[in-house]
């Protein structure tokens, strides 16, 4: 996720917030429901946020990869070595790829094998496309061949794959919108009705039957969302 915080610091902050925030909420409101809600938000919020940031950065990295491979291929055709081409690419391409490649070049200058540094970068970024590109370069180094032509073929394959992913995303847009409406519409309508006519909606939170209905509704909405999300998720 490229967040400048060490794992130990993140864990300490997360545990501290998990203890302090619900306690402050309880002291301020004396509401068990709000305490449970605070526990859920504090418990899941930071990790979910990190995953979202990491996914967004990985997506940006993957989108940069085909053009970066084409540029690397052009540098090799111009007569540069792999190390020189990688160094030039790391200075030309913007972040996040530029930052990762600069780490690779720095490790290679310190005496580490370029392929080992690239392999570690592929693990760190966790991008399947980048891992395939590194694997192709390693295989070419072992068996020989035209690396520039190989990189061009890998870049073209990645472009076609990204194009297909865009088409699949467009075709499944209706299903994703339906799943989101399932999550937003029902609670939103309930809150609106509670604001308009609080007496009418009060039994849902003041009676045992109403609380059971809310619990069953929550389980059904959550299950329906994950079911629909699983149906429209297609790996390319």
C-alpha positions as CSV (number, residue, x, y, z in Angstrom):
1,X,0.0,0.0,0.0
2,X,3.1,2.3,0.2
3,X,2.0,3.6,3.6
4,X,5.1,4.9,5.5
5,X,4.3,3.0,8.7
6,X,6.1,-0.1,10.0
7,X,4.0,-3.2,10.7
8,X,4.7,-3.1,14.4
9,X,3.5,0.5,14.6
10,X,0.4,-0.3,12.6
11,X,-0.5,-3.3,14.9
12,X,0.1,-1.1,18.0
13,X,-2.2,1.7,16.7
14,X,-4.8,-0.8,15.7
15,X,-4.9,-2.6,19.1
16,X,-4.9,0.7,21.0
17,X,-7.8,2.0,18.9
18,X,-9.7,-1.3,19.3
19,X,-9.5,-0.8,23.1
20,X,-9.9,3.0,23.5
21,X,-12.5,3.9,20.9
22,X,-15.3,1.5,22.1
23,X,-14.5,2.5,25.7
24,X,-14.9,6.2,24.9
25,X,-18.1,5.5,22.9
26,X,-19.5,3.6,25.9
27,X,-18.6,6.3,28.4
28,X,-20.2,9.0,26.1
29,X,-23.4,7.2,25.1
30,X,-23.9,4.2,27.3
31,X,-25.2,2.4,24.2
32,X,-24.4,-1.2,23.7
33,X,-25.4,-1.0,20.0
34,X,-23.0,1.9,19.4
35,X,-20.2,0.1,21.2
36,X,-20.6,-3.0,19.0
37,X,-20.7,-0.7,15.9
38,X,-17.5,1.0,17.1
39,X,-15.9,-2.4,17.6
40,X,-16.8,-3.4,14.0
41,X,-15.6,-0.2,12.5
42,X,-12.3,0.0,14.4
43,X,-11.7,-3.7,14.0
44,X,-12.2,-3.9,10.2
45,X,-11.7,-0.3,9.1
46,X,-7.9,0.0,9.1
47,X,-7.2,-3.4,7.5
48,X,-9.9,-2.9,4.9
49,X,-8.5,0.6,4.1
50,X,-5.0,-0.9,3.7
51,X,-6.3,-3.5,1.3
52,X,-8.2,-0.9,-0.7
53,X,-5.1,1.3,-1.0
54,X,-2.9,-1.7,-1.9
55,X,-5.4,-2.9,-4.5
56,X,-5.6,0.6,-6.1
57,X,-1.8,0.9,-6.2
58,X,-1.4,-2.6,-7.7
59,X,-4.0,-1.8,-10.3
60,X,-2.1,1.4,-11.2
61,X,1.2,-0.6,-11.4
62,X,-0.4,-3.2,-13.7
63,X,-1.7,-0.5,-16.0
64,X,1.8,0.9,-16.3
65,X,3.4,-2.4,-17.1
66,X,2.7,-2.9,-20.8
67,X,4.1,0.6,-21.7
68,X,7.1,0.0,-19.4
69,X,7.9,-3.3,-21.1
70,X,7.7,-1.6,-24.5
71,X,10.1,1.1,-23.4
72,X,12.4,-1.5,-21.9
73,X,12.4,-3.3,-25.2
74,X,13.2,-0.1,-27.1
75,X,16.2,0.5,-24.9
76,X,17.5,-3.0,-25.5
77,X,17.1,-2.5,-29.2
78,X,19.1,0.8,-28.9
79,X,22.1,-1.2,-27.6
80,X,21.8,-0.9,-23.9
81,X,22.3,-3.8,-21.5
82,X,19.4,-5.0,-19.3
83,X,20.8,-3.2,-16.3
84,X,21.3,0.1,-18.2
85,X,17.8,-0.2,-19.7
86,X,16.3,-0.9,-16.3
87,X,18.1,2.1,-14.8
88,X,16.8,4.4,-17.5
89,X,13.3,3.0,-17.2
90,X,13.3,3.6,-13.4
91,X,14.0,7.3,-13.9
92,X,11.5,7.8,-16.7
93,X,8.4,5.9,-15.6
94,X,6.3,7.5,-12.8
95,X,5.4,6.0,-9.5
96,X,4.4,3.4,-8.3
97,X,6.4,1.5,-10.9
98,X,9.2,4.0,-10.9
99,X,9.7,3.6,-7.2
100,X,9.8,-0.2,-7.3
101,X,12.2,-0.3,-10.2
102,X,14.5,2.2,-8.4
103,X,14.6,-0.3,-5.5
104,X,15.6,-3.0,-7.9
105,X,18.3,-0.9,-9.5
106,X,19.7,0.0,-6.1
107,X,19.8,-3.6,-5.0
108,X,21.6,-4.6,-8.2
109,X,24.2,-1.8,-7.7
110,X,24.9,-3.2,-4.2
111,X,25.9,-6.5,-5.8
112,X,22.6,-8.5,-5.8
113,X,21.5,-10.4,-8.9
114,X,19.1,-8.4,-11.1
115,X,16.8,-11.4,-11.4
116,X,16.7,-12.0,-7.7
117,X,15.9,-8.3,-7.1
118,X,13.1,-8.4,-9.7
119,X,11.7,-11.6,-8.2
120,X,11.5,-9.9,-4.7
121,X,9.8,-6.9,-6.3
122,X,7.2,-9.2,-7.9
123,X,6.5,-10.7,-4.5
124,X,6.3,-7.3,-2.9
125,X,4.0,-5.8,-5.5
126,X,1.9,-9.0,-5.7
127,X,1.1,-8.4,-9.4
128,X,0.6,-11.6,-11.5
129,X,1.4,-9.7,-14.7
130,X,4.7,-8.4,-13.3
131,X,5.5,-11.9,-12.0
132,X,4.9,-13.3,-15.5
133,X,7.2,-10.6,-17.0
134,X,10.0,-11.4,-14.5
135,X,9.6,-15.1,-15.2
136,X,9.8,-14.6,-18.9
137,X,13.0,-12.6,-18.4
138,X,14.5,-15.3,-16.2
139,X,13.6,-18.1,-18.8
140,X,15.1,-16.0,-21.6
141,X,18.3,-15.5,-19.6
142,X,18.6,-19.3,-19.2
143,X,17.7,-20.5,-22.7
144,X,18.8,-17.4,-24.7
145,X,16.9,-15.6,-27.5
146,X,15.8,-12.1,-28.4
147,X,14.7,-10.4,-25.1
148,X,13.4,-7.3,-26.8
149,X,11.0,-9.3,-29.0
150,X,9.9,-11.4,-26.0
151,X,9.1,-8.2,-24.0
152,X,7.1,-6.9,-26.9
153,X,5.1,-10.1,-27.0
154,X,4.5,-10.1,-23.3
155,X,3.4,-6.4,-23.4
156,X,1.0,-7.1,-26.2
157,X,-0.5,-10.0,-24.3
158,X,-1.0,-7.8,-21.3
159,X,-2.7,-5.1,-23.3
160,X,-5.1,-7.6,-24.7
161,X,-5.8,-9.0,-21.3
162,X,-6.5,-5.5,-19.9
163,X,-8.8,-4.8,-22.8
164,X,-10.7,-8.0,-22.1
165,X,-10.9,-7.2,-18.4
166,X,-12.5,-3.8,-19.3
167,X,-15.0,-5.5,-21.5
168,X,-15.9,-8.0,-18.7
169,X,-16.3,-5.1,-16.3
170,X,-18.6,-3.3,-18.6
171,X,-20.8,-6.4,-19.2
172,X,-21.1,-7.0,-15.4
173,X,-21.8,-3.4,-14.5
174,X,-25.5,-4.1,-14.1
175,X,-24.9,-7.0,-11.7
176,X,-22.5,-4.9,-9.6
177,X,-25.0,-2.0,-9.5
178,X,-27.8,-4.4,-8.4
179,X,-25.6,-5.8,-5.6
180,X,-24.8,-2.3,-4.4
181,X,-28.4,-1.2,-4.5
182,X,-29.3,-4.3,-2.4
183,X,-26.9,-3.1,0.3
184,X,-27.8,0.6,0.1
185,X,-31.5,0.8,-0.8
186,X,-33.1,-1.3,2.0
187,X,-31.1,0.3,5.0
188,X,-31.5,3.8,3.4
189,X,-35.2,3.3,3.0
190,X,-35.5,2.1,6.6
191,X,-33.6,5.2,7.9
192,X,-35.8,7.5,5.8
193,X,-38.9,5.9,7.2
194,X,-37.6,6.2,10.7
195,X,-36.9,9.9,10.2
196,X,-40.3,10.5,8.8
197,X,-42.3,8.4,11.2
198,X,-40.3,7.3,14.2
199,X,-43.3,5.9,16.1
200,X,-44.1,3.5,13.2
201,X,-40.5,2.2,13.0
202,X,-39.8,2.1,16.8
203,X,-41.0,-1.5,17.3
204,X,-38.1,-2.7,15.2
205,X,-35.5,-1.6,17.8
206,X,-37.6,-1.7,21.0
207,X,-39.2,-5.2,20.7
208,X,-37.6,-8.7,20.6
209,X,-39.5,-9.6,17.4
210,X,-38.3,-6.4,15.7
211,X,-34.7,-7.1,16.7
212,X,-35.0,-10.6,15.3
213,X,-36.4,-9.2,12.1
214,X,-33.4,-6.7,11.8
215,X,-30.9,-9.5,12.4
216,X,-32.5,-11.8,9.8
217,X,-32.7,-8.9,7.3
218,X,-29.0,-8.1,7.9
219,X,-27.9,-11.7,7.4
220,X,-30.1,-12.0,4.2
221,X,-28.8,-8.7,2.7
222,X,-25.2,-9.6,3.5
223,X,-25.6,-13.1,2.0
224,X,-27.3,-11.8,-1.1
225,X,-24.6,-9.2,-1.7
226,X,-21.8,-11.7,-1.4
227,X,-23.7,-14.2,-3.6
228,X,-24.3,-11.7,-6.3
229,X,-20.7,-10.4,-6.1
230,X,-19.4,-13.9,-6.5
231,X,-21.6,-14.5,-9.5
232,X,-20.3,-11.4,-11.4
233,X,-16.7,-11.8,-10.5
234,X,-14.9,-13.3,-13.5
235,X,-11.2,-13.9,-13.6
236,X,-9.5,-13.1,-16.9
